[in-house]
Amino acid sequence: MLAVAVLGDGDDLIVHAGQRHLTMKRRDYENYIGERARRGGKLPRGFQKVDRLSVG
């Protein structure tokens, strides 16, 4: 695990990978969440090596 971010209902998740960033709304990042004791899906190419997360 790299980081933990607490998100409210209207918050967006910002994924930083090098000089690039990807802003995801709730319906976008729900596809990448895994169930208990399971992995979620992989992030898009270019964002698989995450440097930090932030809330926007």
Biopython code that builds the backbone (N, CA, C, O; Angstrom):
import numpy as np
from Bio.PDB.StructureBuilder import StructureBuilder

atoms = [
    (1, "MET", "N", (0.853, -1.158, 0.000)),
    (1, "MET", "CA", (0.000, 0.000, 0.000)),
    (1, "MET", "C", (0.901, 1.224, 0.000)),
    (1, "MET", "O", (1.867, 1.320, 0.757)),
    (2, "LEU", "N", (0.556, 2.137, -0.860)),
    (2, "LEU", "CA", (1.338, 3.367, -0.990)),
    (2, "LEU", "C", (0.808, 4.465, -0.083)),
    (2, "LEU", "O", (1.574, 5.123, 0.622)),
    (3, "ALA", "N", (-0.510, 4.663, -0.102)),
    (3, "ALA", "CA", (-1.098, 5.767, 0.643)),
    (3, "ALA", "C", (-2.552, 5.475, 0.949)),
    (3, "ALA", "O", (-3.176, 4.588, 0.366)),
    (4, "VAL", "N", (-3.070, 6.258, 1.888)),
    (4, "VAL", "CA", (-4.486, 6.190, 2.232)),
    (4, "VAL", "C", (-5.048, 7.600, 2.105)),
    (4, "VAL", "O", (-4.461, 8.563, 2.598)),
    (5, "ALA", "N", (-6.186, 7.706, 1.440)),
    (5, "ALA", "CA", (-6.839, 9.001, 1.287)),
    (5, "ALA", "C", (-8.307, 8.844, 1.666)),
    (5, "ALA", "O", (-8.972, 7.917, 1.203)),
    (6, "VAL", "N", (-8.809, 9.736, 2.497)),
    (6, "VAL", "CA", (-10.216, 9.716, 2.892)),
    (6, "VAL", "C", (-10.985, 10.626, 1.944)),
    (6, "VAL", "O", (-10.645, 11.798, 1.779)),
    (7, "LEU", "N", (-12.018, 10.079, 1.327)),
    (7, "LEU", "CA", (-12.779, 10.824, 0.335)),
    (7, "LEU", "C", (-14.212, 10.989, 0.786)),
    (7, "LEU", "O", (-14.828, 10.042, 1.275)),
    (8, "GLY", "N", (-14.745, 12.184, 0.626)),
    (8, "GLY", "CA", (-16.156, 12.442, 0.882)),
    (8, "GLY", "C", (-16.981, 12.094, -0.348)),
    (8, "GLY", "O", (-16.438, 11.639, -1.355)),
    (9, "ASP", "N", (-18.268, 12.303, -0.270)),
    (9, "ASP", "CA", (-19.158, 11.955, -1.382)),
    (9, "ASP", "C", (-18.850, 12.717, -2.665)),
    (9, "ASP", "O", (-18.912, 12.135, -3.749)),
    (10, "GLY", "N", (-18.525, 13.981, -2.573)),
    (10, "GLY", "CA", (-18.298, 14.789, -3.768)),
    (10, "GLY", "C", (-16.842, 14.974, -4.139)),
    (10, "GLY", "O", (-16.537, 15.724, -5.066)),
    (11, "ASP", "N", (-15.932, 14.310, -3.439)),
    (11, "ASP", "CA", (-14.505, 14.505, -3.673)),
    (11, "ASP", "C", (-14.012, 13.700, -4.869)),
    (11, "ASP", "O", (-14.553, 12.644, -5.197)),
    (12, "ASP", "N", (-12.965, 14.227, -5.517)),
    (12, "ASP", "CA", (-12.284, 13.534, -6.604)),
    (12, "ASP", "C", (-10.941, 13.035, -6.089)),
    (12, "ASP", "O", (-10.340, 13.648, -5.207)),
    (13, "LEU", "N", (-10.475, 11.926, -6.641)),
    (13, "LEU", "CA", (-9.172, 11.373, -6.304)),
    (13, "LEU", "C", (-8.194, 11.775, -7.393)),
    (13, "LEU", "O", (-8.454, 11.561, -8.577)),
    (14, "ILE", "N", (-7.060, 12.362, -6.993)),
    (14, "ILE", "CA", (-6.035, 12.774, -7.943)),
    (14, "ILE", "C", (-4.832, 11.869, -7.749)),
    (14, "ILE", "O", (-4.251, 11.822, -6.666)),
    (15, "VAL", "N", (-4.459, 11.148, -8.807)),
    (15, "VAL", "CA", (-3.335, 10.216, -8.793)),
    (15, "VAL", "C", (-2.167, 10.884, -9.495)),
    (15, "VAL", "O", (-2.290, 11.310, -10.643)),
    (16, "HIS", "N", (-1.021, 10.980, -8.802)),
    (16, "HIS", "CA", (0.175, 11.610, -9.365)),
    (16, "HIS", "C", (1.192, 10.526, -9.697)),
    (16, "HIS", "O", (1.532, 9.700, -8.850)),
    (17, "ALA", "N", (1.670, 10.537, -10.924)),
    (17, "ALA", "CA", (2.694, 9.597, -11.381)),
    (17, "ALA", "C", (3.712, 10.388, -12.190)),
    (17, "ALA", "O", (3.482, 10.693, -13.360)),
    (18, "GLY", "N", (4.822, 10.716, -11.573)),
    (18, "GLY", "CA", (5.827, 11.552, -12.234)),
    (18, "GLY", "C", (5.277, 12.947, -12.459)),
    (18, "GLY", "O", (4.757, 13.572, -11.535)),
    (19, "GLN", "N", (5.389, 13.434, -13.683)),
    (19, "GLN", "CA", (4.887, 14.768, -14.018)),
    (19, "GLN", "C", (3.408, 14.753, -14.396)),
    (19, "GLN", "O", (2.805, 15.811, -14.572)),
    (20, "ARG", "N", (2.822, 13.566, -14.520)),
    (20, "ARG", "CA", (1.433, 13.433, -14.950)),
    (20, "ARG", "C", (0.503, 13.280, -13.760)),
    (20, "ARG", "O", (0.919, 12.829, -12.693)),
    (21, "HIS", "N", (-0.745, 13.653, -13.941)),
    (21, "HIS", "CA", (-1.751, 13.421, -12.911)),
    (21, "HIS", "C", (-3.068, 13.030, -13.581)),
    (21, "HIS", "O", (-3.353, 13.430, -14.710)),
    (22, "LEU", "N", (-3.849, 12.254, -12.873)),
    (22, "LEU", "CA", (-5.128, 11.760, -13.368)),
    (22, "LEU", "C", (-6.176, 12.055, -12.312)),
    (22, "LEU", "O", (-6.040, 11.628, -11.166)),
    (23, "THR", "N", (-7.220, 12.781, -12.686)),
    (23, "THR", "CA", (-8.305, 13.106, -11.770)),
    (23, "THR", "C", (-9.462, 12.156, -12.039)),
    (23, "THR", "O", (-9.976, 12.076, -13.155)),
    (24, "MET", "N", (-9.865, 11.433, -10.989)),
    (24, "MET", "CA", (-10.942, 10.458, -11.136)),
    (24, "MET", "C", (-12.106, 10.808, -10.226)),
    (24, "MET", "O", (-11.914, 11.108, -9.048)),
    (25, "LYS", "N", (-13.295, 10.770, -10.767)),
    (25, "LYS", "CA", (-14.509, 10.945, -9.980)),
    (25, "LYS", "C", (-14.878, 9.596, -9.377)),
    (25, "LYS", "O", (-14.287, 8.578, -9.736)),
    (26, "ARG", "N", (-15.836, 9.576, -8.478)),
    (26, "ARG", "CA", (-16.191, 8.348, -7.771)),
    (26, "ARG", "C", (-16.547, 7.205, -8.725)),
    (26, "ARG", "O", (-16.095, 6.078, -8.524)),
    (27, "ARG", "N", (-17.328, 7.468, -9.733)),
    (27, "ARG", "CA", (-17.727, 6.394, -10.648)),
    (27, "ARG", "C", (-16.534, 5.855, -11.436)),
    (27, "ARG", "O", (-16.566, 4.712, -11.894)),
    (28, "ASP", "N", (-15.472, 6.667, -11.603)),
    (28, "ASP", "CA", (-14.275, 6.226, -12.313)),
    (28, "ASP", "C", (-13.421, 5.294, -11.451)),
    (28, "ASP", "O", (-12.984, 4.246, -11.925)),
    (29, "TYR", "N", (-13.181, 5.666, -10.192)),
    (29, "TYR", "CA", (-12.282, 4.849, -9.378)),
    (29, "TYR", "C", (-12.966, 3.661, -8.732)),
    (29, "TYR", "O", (-12.278, 2.824, -8.149)),
    (30, "GLU", "N", (-14.290, 3.541, -8.805)),
    (30, "GLU", "CA", (-14.962, 2.346, -8.293)),
    (30, "GLU", "C", (-14.555, 1.104, -9.074)),
    (30, "GLU", "O", (-14.604, -0.001, -8.533)),
    (31, "ASN", "N", (-14.155, 1.256, -10.333)),
    (31, "ASN", "CA", (-13.718, 0.124, -11.146)),
    (31, "ASN", "C", (-12.396, -0.468, -10.668)),
    (31, "ASN", "O", (-12.079, -1.608, -11.007)),
    (32, "TYR", "N", (-11.620, 0.280, -9.889)),
    (32, "TYR", "CA", (-10.297, -0.159, -9.465)),
    (32, "TYR", "C", (-10.272, -0.660, -8.019)),
    (32, "TYR", "O", (-9.222, -1.090, -7.541)),
    (33, "ILE", "N", (-11.399, -0.614, -7.321)),
    (33, "ILE", "CA", (-11.457, -1.046, -5.927)),
    (33, "ILE", "C", (-11.715, -2.545, -5.878)),
    (33, "ILE", "O", (-12.626, -3.043, -6.540)),
    (34, "GLY", "N", (-10.913, -3.268, -5.093)),
    (34, "GLY", "CA", (-11.092, -4.705, -4.944)),
    (34, "GLY", "C", (-11.898, -5.029, -3.703)),
    (34, "GLY", "O", (-12.014, -4.215, -2.788)),
    (35, "GLU", "N", (-12.454, -6.235, -3.687)),
    (35, "GLU", "CA", (-13.186, -6.688, -2.511)),
    (35, "GLU", "C", (-12.196, -7.080, -1.427)),
    (35, "GLU", "O", (-10.985, -7.056, -1.643)),
    (36, "ARG", "N", (-12.707, -7.435, -0.282)),
    (36, "ARG", "CA", (-11.867, -7.808, 0.860)),
    (36, "ARG", "C", (-10.915, -8.929, 0.460)),
    (36, "ARG", "O", (-11.334, -9.940, -0.105)),
    (37, "ALA", "N", (-9.636, -8.743, 0.757)),
    (37, "ALA", "CA", (-8.564, -9.710, 0.500)),
    (37, "ALA", "C", (-8.362, -9.988, -0.991)),
    (37, "ALA", "O", (-7.818, -11.031, -1.353)),
    (38, "ARG", "N", (-8.787, -9.080, -1.847)),
    (38, "ARG", "CA", (-8.575, -9.233, -3.283)),
    (38, "ARG", "C", (-8.014, -7.945, -3.859)),
    (38, "ARG", "O", (-8.250, -6.856, -3.335)),
    (39, "ARG", "N", (-7.281, -8.086, -4.925)),
    (39, "ARG", "CA", (-6.743, -6.915, -5.607)),
    (39, "ARG", "C", (-7.801, -6.249, -6.456)),
    (39, "ARG", "O", (-8.724, -6.899, -6.947)),
    (40, "GLY", "N", (-7.663, -4.968, -6.621)),
    (40, "GLY", "CA", (-8.526, -4.252, -7.555)),
    (40, "GLY", "C", (-7.912, -4.285, -8.946)),
    (40, "GLY", "O", (-6.898, -4.951, -9.158)),
    (41, "GLY", "N", (-8.501, -3.588, -9.879)),
    (41, "GLY", "CA", (-7.979, -3.539, -11.245)),
    (41, "GLY", "C", (-6.762, -2.640, -11.340)),
    (41, "GLY", "O", (-6.528, -1.798, -10.473)),
    (42, "LYS", "N", (-5.987, -2.825, -12.407)),
    (42, "LYS", "CA", (-4.803, -1.993, -12.631)),
    (42, "LYS", "C", (-5.223, -0.622, -13.143)),
    (42, "LYS", "O", (-6.218, -0.484, -13.854)),
    (43, "LEU", "N", (-4.449, 0.381, -12.770)),
    (43, "LEU", "CA", (-4.659, 1.731, -13.285)),
    (43, "LEU", "C", (-4.240, 1.781, -14.753)),
    (43, "LEU", "O", (-3.528, 0.893, -15.221)),
    (44, "PRO", "N", (-4.672, 2.806, -15.482)),
    (44, "PRO", "CA", (-4.284, 2.919, -16.894)),
    (44, "PRO", "C", (-2.768, 3.007, -17.059)),
    (44, "PRO", "O", (-2.047, 3.390, -16.137)),
    (45, "ARG", "N", (-2.308, 2.646, -18.242)),
    (45, "ARG", "CA", (-0.877, 2.692, -18.545)),
    (45, "ARG", "C", (-0.352, 4.111, -18.319)),
    (45, "ARG", "O", (-0.990, 5.091, -18.702)),
    (46, "GLY", "N", (0.803, 4.202, -17.699)),
    (46, "GLY", "CA", (1.398, 5.497, -17.382)),
    (46, "GLY", "C", (1.089, 5.952, -15.966)),
    (46, "GLY", "O", (1.715, 6.889, -15.471)),
    (47, "PHE", "N", (0.133, 5.303, -15.302)),
    (47, "PHE", "CA", (-0.225, 5.679, -13.929)),
    (47, "PHE", "C", (-0.085, 4.500, -12.972)),
    (47, "PHE", "O", (-0.614, 4.544, -11.861)),
    (48, "GLN", "N", (0.619, 3.445, -13.385)),
    (48, "GLN", "CA", (0.751, 2.267, -12.536)),
    (48, "GLN", "C", (1.849, 2.433, -11.492)),
    (48, "GLN", "O", (1.886, 1.684, -10.516)),
    (49, "LYS", "N", (2.736, 3.390, -11.679)),
    (49, "LYS", "CA", (3.770, 3.683, -10.680)),
    (49, "LYS", "C", (3.404, 5.016, -10.019)),
    (49, "LYS", "O", (3.867, 6.079, -10.433)),
    (50, "VAL", "N", (2.568, 4.933, -8.989)),
    (50, "VAL", "CA", (1.995, 6.113, -8.338)),
    (50, "VAL", "C", (2.992, 6.716, -7.356)),
    (50, "VAL", "O", (3.586, 6.003, -6.547)),
    (51, "ASP", "N", (3.174, 8.035, -7.433)),
    (51, "ASP", "CA", (4.040, 8.750, -6.499)),
    (51, "ASP", "C", (3.268, 9.237, -5.279)),
    (51, "ASP", "O", (3.758, 9.150, -4.152)),
    (52, "ARG", "N", (2.075, 9.742, -5.502)),
    (52, "ARG", "CA", (1.264, 10.236, -4.377)),
    (52, "ARG", "C", (-0.202, 10.331, -4.786)),
    (52, "ARG", "O", (-0.540, 10.312, -5.969)),
    (53, "LEU", "N", (-1.051, 10.432, -3.784)),
    (53, "LEU", "CA", (-2.494, 10.624, -3.973)),
    (53, "LEU", "C", (-2.900, 11.909, -3.297)),
    (53, "LEU", "O", (-2.315, 12.295, -2.286)),
    (54, "SER", "N", (-3.895, 12.575, -3.844)),
    (54, "SER", "CA", (-4.441, 13.762, -3.185)),
    (54, "SER", "C", (-5.940, 13.823, -3.461)),
    (54, "SER", "O", (-6.455, 13.150, -4.353)),
    (55, "VAL", "N", (-6.615, 14.638, -2.682)),
    (55, "VAL", "CA", (-8.063, 14.786, -2.798)),
    (55, "VAL", "C", (-8.357, 16.164, -3.354)),
    (55, "VAL", "O", (-7.805, 17.164, -2.896)),
    (56, "GLY", "N", (-9.232, 16.205, -4.346)),
    (56, "GLY", "CA", (-9.541, 17.482, -4.973)),
    (56, "GLY", "C", (-11.003, 17.796, -4.983)),
    (56, "GLY", "O", (-11.406, 18.847, -5.483)),
]
sb = StructureBuilder()
sb.init_structure("model")
sb.init_model(0)
sb.init_chain("A")
sb.init_seg("    ")
for serial, (resi, resn, name, xyz) in enumerate(atoms, 1):
    if name == "N":
        sb.init_residue(resn, " ", resi, " ")
    sb.init_atom(name, np.array(xyz, "f"), 0.0, 1.0, " ", f" {name:<3s}", serial, name[0])
structure = sb.get_structure()
